[in-house]
Amino acid sequence: MPEIRFHIQWPDGQQESCYSPSLVVKDYFQVGETYTVTDFLNRSRESLQIASDRVKAKYGFPCGLAMGQLQKIEDTAQQYLEQPDSKVTILQFQ
C-alpha cells in the first residue's frame, strides 16, 4: 500500500508534514490550493478515514498512524476555528 506525506501550511505560517497510508488524500487536496480550516478538517477526516479503512481491509486492523495524524490535525485546527478567514494551504505531496 503506497504511503504519502502531504505538507501543509497553517494560517499562522507554521508548516507541517502529515502522513497518510494511502494516496486517497490526492483525491481530496490539490497542491497550491487553499482551504478554510473547516473544509480542510472535513477533507482530512474523510480522506484519512478512508485510508485507515483501506489498511483494515488489507491487513485486518485500522491504521493507527492515520488516526493519530487526524487527531493531531484536529488538535492544531482548534486554535484557528474561531477565525472564519483562516486558511490551510497544501504545499506538496511527497
N, C-alpha and C positions, 0 to 999 in steps of 0.2 A: 504494500500500500504506500503510495508516494506521500511523503510529508512535505509541508511547505511552511515557510515563515512569511508573514505579512508585516511590513514595517509601517507604523502609523505615527502621526504627529497629533498630539492632543492640543486643545485650544490655547494652552499657555506656552506652546513651543516644545514641550517635553516630547521626546521620541521614545518609542517602544517597539521591540521586536516581539511579535505574537506568533504562537505556534498553532498549527492545525495538522492532524494526522491524515488529512485528505485535501485534494485540490479543489474541493467543492467551494471553498471560500472565493475562488476566482469567479464563480457564478454570482457572487453577492457583492463583490467590490471591484472597482477599476482603479488602476494606478493613476494617480494625479487627481482623482475625484475627491471632493469634499462632501462630507455627510454631517447632518446635525447629530449631536450626541445621541439623541433618542433614536434616530434612524440607524446610526452605527450600532447602538446596543441591540436593536431588534434584528439587524442583519447578522450580528455576531452570535446572538442566541440561536437563531435558526441554522446558520451555517455550521457552527461548532457542534450543535446537537446532531445534525445530520452526519457530520464527520465522526462523532463518537458512536452513533448508531451503525455506521459502516464498519467500524472496528469491531463492534459487538457481533455483527452479522458474520464477520470473517473469523474472529478469534473466540467468540463466546462471552466476552465481557466488554463493557463500555470503556472508552478511553479516558482514564483519569487525568491525563495531561491536557486534553481538550477541555474538560470540565474545570480543571484548575485554571486554565487560561481564561475561560469565560468568567470565572469568579474574579480574577484579577482585573479584567476589563470592567466588570460591573462595579467593583470597589473603586477603581480610579474614576470612572464616569460620574459617580455620585457628586463629586465636587463641582462638576460643570453643569449639572441638570437644571439648576436654578437660573442659569444664564441662557435664555432662549436662542441667542445667536451663536452659541458655542458650536464650533465645527471640528470634526476629526478628518484629517487628510490621510489618504492611503499613499505612502511614499514609494513602496516597491514590494514585489514578491521575490522571494529568494528560495 
